[in-house]
Amino acid sequence: EVEILKQLGLAGDAYLIDVGCGSGRLANPLSQYLKGAYLGIDIVPELVEYARRLVARPDWRFEVAEGLSIPEADGAADMVCFFSVFTHLLHEQSFVYLQEAARVLRPGGLIVFSYLDFAVASHWAVFEATIAGLDGSSHPLNMFMSKDAIHAWADHLALAIEAIHDGDTNWVTLSAPVVLETGAVMEGHGTLGQSVCALRKTTRASS
């Protein structure tokens, strides 16, 4: 996840907001690279407190999320990321979170999120497992997304699609902003598993 954010342009002095920070899975290794500001939010207070202790960066913020809001002022952040967040939310909830991310981003800022895609062969096993869980056994919500939905959401939110990388093919090095429909395996780092999308905030107001 750190390498993905760096390849997508996260500078060492940037301000990153990590939605669904959990126990610090991203924040802990990221703390060795990111010297700028960081805000990690999650719905589980115990995980937020654990992440705060683990990372031990007094200049970084860790807060418990309230609803689908991001506790930050308009236009403050350079990048907002959602790893394994939209995979467990209703589409309407994910859209509201994207609205919030666009609000807190500066013009030109980037939203990065991972997702499950019906069209990606390796993701189908997750779909089958979710079906198996319909018999009443305990199973988390696994929400899938399509590229058509991403294009529609981006249009309604005045976000430009920077890149879309599938979850089971090679990550392509980005030399310039370009829409790529394949690749989410960082060379030398293995596969993320989920697909990754990067959306750029444009200057026109979102709807």
N, C-alpha and C positions, 0 to 999 in steps of 0.2 A: 504493500500500500504506500509506503514511503517513497519507493522508487517510482511508482506510477505518478504520484503527485509531483515529484521532482521533474519527471520527464514531461509532464503537462505544464510545467512552467513555475512551480512553487519556488520562489526565491528564498534565500536564507534569512532575509530581513522582512519577509511578508507577514501579514496577519491572516492566520488560518482559523476558521471555525469548523470544528469537528462535531457533527451532529450524530449522536449515537456512539459516544466515545467509549462506553462500557468501562472496562477495568483498566483502560490505558493501553490497549493492544497497539494502537497507532501512536499515541502520544509518547509512550516510553522510548521507542527507537527514534521517533521524530525529534525528540529533545536533544539528540546529539547533532542534529543538522539545523533546526530552525532556531534562530536567535531572535526572531521577531515575536509578535504577540500570538497568543493561542487562547481559544475558548473551546472547551469541551463540555458538551451537555449530554445528559442521558436521563431516562425516566426512573432509574433505580438508584436511590440515594446511597446505598452501600457500595455500589460499583463506582459512583462518582467520588466518594471519599477514598476508596482504595486507589483509584487512579491518581488522585491528588497526592497521596502519600508516596506512591510508587515513583512518580515523576519528580517530585520534590523541586519544582520550579516555582518559587514564590511570585514570579512575574507572570505566571500563567494562571488562567481562571478555569475552574471546574465547577459547574453549576447543575442543579437538578432542573430538568426541563418541565415547563408547565404548559400543558396542551400541545399545540403545534406551533408555538411561537419560539423565536430565537431572541434571547435577551441581549440585543445589541441595537445601536442607533443606525439609522439609514446611512448607507454608503460608507460603512466603516471598514469592511473586510476586503482582502484581496482574493480570497478563495474560501469556498464553503464545500465541505465534503460529506457524503453520506455513504459509508460502506456498510453493506448488509442492513440497511434501514428500510428502503422501499420494498425490499423482498418480504417484509412482514407487516406492511401497511396496506390499507385499502387505497385504490387509485386516487380517490378524492383526497385522502390524507396526504399522499405523496405530492399531489398538485399544490395543496396549501403550503406544504413545506418548501416547495420550489418557489412559490410566491414570496415566502419569508426570506429565502436565500437571496432572491433577486433584490429584495428591499435592502438587505444589510450589505450587499456588495457595492463597491465603488463601480462607476462606469468602466467597462472593460474587464471587470473581475470575472472569475471562473467558478462554475459549479461542477463538481465531480461526483458522480454517484454510480454505484454498482447495482446490477439488476439481473433477474432471471428472464431469459428470452425463450419463447416457444420454439423459435427457429434454430436454436443452438442444440445440437444433438446431445451433448453431455448434460444439458439441463433437464432433459426429459425424464431422467431417473428421479429427479426431485419431484416432478409432477406426478409420476406414478406412485411415489411414496406418500404424497399428499392424498391421492385417491385411496390408497390402502388405509389411511388414517380416518377415513370417513365412517368406519365401522364403530366409531366411538372411542377408540384408543386415543391417548393423549398425543397431540401432534401440533406443532406451531403452524400458524398461518404462513403459507408460502405463496406469495403473489407474483404472478408473471406479468411481463410487459412486452409490448411489441415496438418495433421501430416506428411504425405508423403513429402510435400513441406519443412517442417522444417527439416526432416532428410536429404533431398537432399541439402538444403542450408548449413546445418551444415557440411556436408561432403566436399563441395566445399570451405568452409571458414576455414577448419581445426579447427572446434569448436566441442567439445564433448557435447552431450545432457546430462545435469545434472538432469533435471526434466521436466515433462510436466504435468500440473494440469488442468483438465477440470473445466469449470466455474460454474457448478451447483451442484457439489458434495463435499464431505468433504475433507478438506485439511489434508493430512497425515503428521504427524511430521517426519522430516528428521533426522535420527540419523547418516547417512553416505550418501555420494554421491550415488544416485541411480535413475534410470529412473522410474518415476511413471506416469502412464497414467490416473490417476484420482485425483481429489481433488483441489479445489481452494476456499474453504470456511474456513476462519480462525476461529477456535473455539473461541466463545465469541466476534467475530468481524463481523459476517455476511458474505455474499457472495460478492466477487468482481464483479461478473457478467460475466466478460470476462475470458477466459482461460489464463493460465500463463505458459511461457516456460523459462527455465534457461539454458544458454549455457556457457560452460567453454572454455576459450582460451587454446589451447594446444601449445606445443613448436615448432611444425613444421610450416613453412610459409603457409599462406593462398593463394589460387589460384584465 
